[in-house]
Amino acid sequence: MLEAHNISKSYTLTGQKTIPILRGIHLTLSAGEMVTVIGASGSGKTTLLNMLGTLDAPDGGEIQFDGQVLFKEKKYTLSQTALAKFRNQKIGFVFQFHHLLSDFTAIENVAMPEFIATGKLLPAKKHAGELLAEFGLSERFEHLPSELSGGEQQRVAIARALMNNPKLVLADEPSGNLDSKNSRMLYELMAKLSKERRTSFIIVTHNEEYASMSDRCLRMQDGLLHSCVE
């Protein structure tokens, strides 16, 4: 479903030398597969997610998504407008800080991706309500983010990521601000969704305990991905 070949990325800080972050990443991902990426802070995990999610361009390599070449020969094959539409329809994002819109209710936050895609609010809110109910949030439709617990906020964020039935969800430290109980519940939910919906997940985390709940664990080290079991 997803193939990334020889992905490289470097950054040049003002007045300093170029620092390589990704040194030729190779990654393949199957439909419905849940992959966890662990590694030290600053090892390039978030940078990799940004490349795979088309939020930032690699310096080199190739990215294919469901047979479609997205990046090749140091440039994207789609315009920025087309890339934005692609992200909206094909990829869901979950962040450490939930990034819910503070002035919108839970159901409005979840409905937003579908409303952006279709321009139709009522069907989007109906779908959003179904997802929130599935995640045990039937009593929270009209609550603002400030009125939700941390675990509830992240469940709302996952529901939002799934609104347009994406084939891939990219989660960057999704349990970083949660206690151990809510963290485990969150990972169990994502594992369940990957199997039931055939949605692929790539999850970046510092917590090696939860990596065992995924189908595959990869470790980012020295700009490369290695199997955790090596």
C-alpha positions in Angstrom: 0.0 0.0 0.0 2.9 2.4 0.8 6.4 2.1 -0.5 9.3 4.5 0.3 12.7 3.9 -1.2 16.0 5.6 -0.4 14.3 8.6 1.4 16.9 11.2 2.5 16.6 14.5 4.2 19.1 17.0 5.6 18.8 20.4 7.3 21.2 23.2 7.2 21.1 25.5 10.2 22.1 29.2 9.9 25.8 29.5 9.8 26.3 25.8 10.5 27.1 22.7 8.5 24.4 20.5 6.9 23.0 17.9 9.2 21.7 14.6 7.7 18.6 13.3 9.4 17.4 10.5 7.1 20.1 8.6 5.2 18.3 6.4 2.8 15.1 5.1 4.4 13.4 2.0 2.9 9.9 1.2 4.1 6.9 -0.9 2.8 3.5 -1.0 4.5 0.6 -3.4 3.8 -3.1 -2.6 4.0 -4.3 -3.0 7.6 -0.8 -3.2 9.0 0.2 -1.4 12.2 3.8 -0.4 12.4 5.5 1.3 15.4 8.6 3.4 15.0 10.7 3.9 18.1 14.0 5.8 18.7 15.7 8.5 20.6 14.5 12.1 20.5 15.9 13.8 17.5 16.6 10.6 15.6 14.3 11.6 12.7 11.0 9.8 13.5 8.8 12.9 13.1 10.8 13.9 10.0 10.0 10.6 8.4 6.3 11.0 9.2 6.3 14.4 7.5 7.8 12.9 4.4 5.4 10.0 4.2 2.5 12.3 4.9 3.6 14.7 2.1 3.9 17.6 4.6 7.5 18.1 3.7 9.6 17.0 0.6 12.6 14.7 0.9 15.9 15.6 -0.6 15.8 12.4 -2.7 14.2 9.0 -3.0 10.7 7.8 -4.2 7.3 7.5 -2.4 4.5 5.4 -3.8 1.0 5.2 -2.3 -1.4 2.5 -3.5 0.5 2.2 -6.8 0.6 6.0 -7.4 4.0 7.7 -7.5 3.8 10.8 -5.2 7.5 11.8 -5.1 10.3 11.0 -7.5 13.4 12.8 -8.8 13.5 15.3 -5.9 10.0 16.6 -6.5 6.3 15.8 -5.9 4.4 14.5 -8.9 1.2 16.4 -7.8 0.6 20.2 -7.4 0.2 21.6 -3.9 -3.5 21.8 -4.4 -3.7 18.1 -5.5 -1.4 17.1 -2.6 -3.8 18.8 -0.1 -6.7 17.0 -1.6 -4.8 13.7 -1.5 -4.0 14.2 2.2 -7.6 15.0 3.0 -8.9 11.9 1.3 -6.1 9.3 1.9 -4.2 10.1 5.1 -5.3 10.8 8.7 -3.1 12.5 11.2 -2.9 12.2 15.0 -0.5 14.3 17.0 0.8 14.3 20.5 -1.1 17.5 21.1 -4.5 16.7 19.8 -4.8 20.0 17.9 -8.6 20.1 18.2 -10.2 23.4 17.3 -11.0 25.0 20.7 -14.1 26.8 19.7 -15.7 23.8 18.1 -17.5 20.9 19.8 -16.3 17.3 19.6 -18.7 16.5 16.8 -17.8 19.6 14.8 -14.1 18.8 15.1 -14.6 15.3 13.9 -16.9 16.4 11.0 -14.4 18.9 9.7 -12.4 16.8 7.2 -15.5 15.5 5.5 -17.1 18.9 5.5 -14.0 20.3 3.8 -14.1 17.5 1.2 -17.8 17.7 0.4 -19.1 21.1 1.6 -22.1 19.2 3.2 -22.3 19.7 7.0 -25.3 17.6 8.0 -24.0 14.3 6.5 -20.6 15.0 7.9 -22.0 15.5 11.4 -24.1 12.3 11.1 -20.9 10.4 10.2 -19.0 12.1 12.9 -21.6 11.1 15.5 -21.4 7.5 14.4 -17.7 7.5 14.9 -17.8 9.2 18.3 -20.4 6.7 19.4 -18.2 3.8 18.3 -15.4 5.3 20.4 -17.6 5.5 23.5 -18.1 9.3 23.3 -21.9 9.4 22.8 -22.3 11.7 25.7 -19.6 14.1 24.5 -20.9 15.3 21.1 -21.5 18.9 22.2 -18.5 19.2 24.6 -15.7 21.6 23.8 -12.2 20.2 23.9 -11.6 22.0 27.2 -14.5 20.0 28.7 -12.9 16.6 27.7 -10.3 14.6 29.4 -6.9 14.0 27.7 -7.9 10.5 26.7 -11.3 11.7 25.3 -9.5 14.4 23.4 -7.2 11.9 21.7 -10.2 9.6 20.9 -11.8 12.6 19.2 -8.6 13.2 17.3 -8.5 9.6 16.1 -12.2 9.8 15.0 -11.3 13.0 13.1 -8.4 11.2 11.4 -10.7 8.4 10.3 -13.5 10.6 9.0 -12.7 10.3 5.3 -11.9 6.6 5.6 -8.2 7.0 4.9 -6.0 4.1 4.0 -3.2 5.4 6.2 -3.1 7.1 9.6 0.1 8.7 10.8 0.3 9.1 14.6 3.2 11.1 16.2 3.5 10.3 19.9 -0.3 10.0 20.3 0.0 9.0 23.9 2.7 11.4 24.9 0.4 13.4 27.2 -1.6 10.5 28.6 -1.3 8.4 31.7 -0.5 4.7 31.4 -4.1 3.5 31.5 -5.3 5.9 28.8 -2.2 5.2 26.7 -2.8 1.5 26.7 -6.5 2.1 25.8 -5.4 4.3 22.9 -3.0 1.7 21.5 -5.6 -1.1 21.9 -8.1 1.1 20.0 -5.7 1.7 17.1 -4.8 -2.0 16.9 -8.5 -2.8 16.8 -9.1 -0.2 14.0 -6.2 -1.4 11.9 -7.7 -4.9 11.8 -11.4 -4.1 11.5 -11.1 -1.3 9.0 -8.1 -2.5 7.2 -6.5 1.0 7.9 -2.8 1.1 8.1 -1.1 2.9 11.0 2.4 4.2 11.4 2.9 5.2 15.0 5.9 7.0 16.4 6.5 6.6 20.1 9.1 6.5 22.8 7.3 3.8 24.6 8.8 0.4 23.7 6.2 -1.5 25.8 3.4 -0.5 23.4 5.5 -1.4 20.3 4.7 -5.0 21.1 1.1 -4.4 20.4 1.8 -3.6 16.7 2.4 -6.0 13.8 5.9 -4.7 13.4 8.4 -2.6 15.3 11.1 -0.5 13.7 13.9 1.4 15.4 15.2 4.7 14.0 18.9 4.9 14.5 21.6 6.9 12.6 19.1 8.0 10.0 18.1 4.4 9.1 15.3 2.0 10.1 16.1 -1.3 11.7 13.9 -4.1 13.0 13.5 -4.0 16.7 14.1 -7.7 17.0 17.6 -7.6 15.4 
